[in-house]
Amino acid sequence: MSTVSTYLNFTRDTEAAFDFYKTVFNTEYIHPPMRFGDIPAQEGAPEIPESDRKLIMHAELPILGGHMLMGTDAPESMGFTLHQGNNVYIMLQPDTREETKRLFNALATGGIVEQDLQDMFWGDYYGSCKDKFGVQWMFNCTEKK
């Protein structure tokens, strides 16, 4: 079966972001997150700095409808240069307005509301926000009042 996942890169706060998402979506990791310190030493490869060993190398968190949220820290010591952008949104389509409001309010806390939840011309209940970690979310609920 084919699936679609969303992969998020963070500078050094993947664990904090995913702990937050666990509470928002009332979910748990599929398996414990892998850390950079778990990477076996490889001949010719530089040693991972002590300051990066506890960073998240890979995390997987189921959210809605079988969608998997994945993420990693992207340390500069490993050649990453991360810039938060505006080119990725995660679209959530909850079954009810109540769940839409709950998720919207939780994810918008400490972040920025881009568009309040409201009835739209296409007939759905829609809104968008950027959470406190800079991740952009869209909400679209087809349940009528």
Steps between C-alpha positions, in 0.01 A plus 500: 500500500635842405521768765586868524701645786619845588867537593609795710855623556589704808822665610522342847147474637342196335444336838316804640292533182404132497420499873264789423341316203453187715280701737308675221417176317474274808743253345828319568811421299492193275838409653741701715670778303845418364775737610820602325689327780344170383688515169777240505851637444598468136854484371608833354192685626547784750394431855166650600557790741387434856263800477313328212487141628160541674337682209222318314615326181151365417159509668162372379168605646158395368258794495165490311360240261818293482716801411851478636689804622876442483785722603869549567741749645730642233824589680748729328781272616369245248486747212139616532400862454134531590280798412137507608290565195142548401477225240363217715159472664349196659134475405274355767148394410331398827156337498330756725506874563563426868818307421601766246468772766691292758792432267506857367501653848770262626732553202444878492594538868826693511500528120335723240141474374514568127127458437239441770278197464193601301243380249640542151344559158571140398277381784759376749632624835858619444789674676880504515775568752871474559589318823763608751763294315435672165305210344203612290162326532178521297164371628205407282186338639206402279258439792211745480370697802 
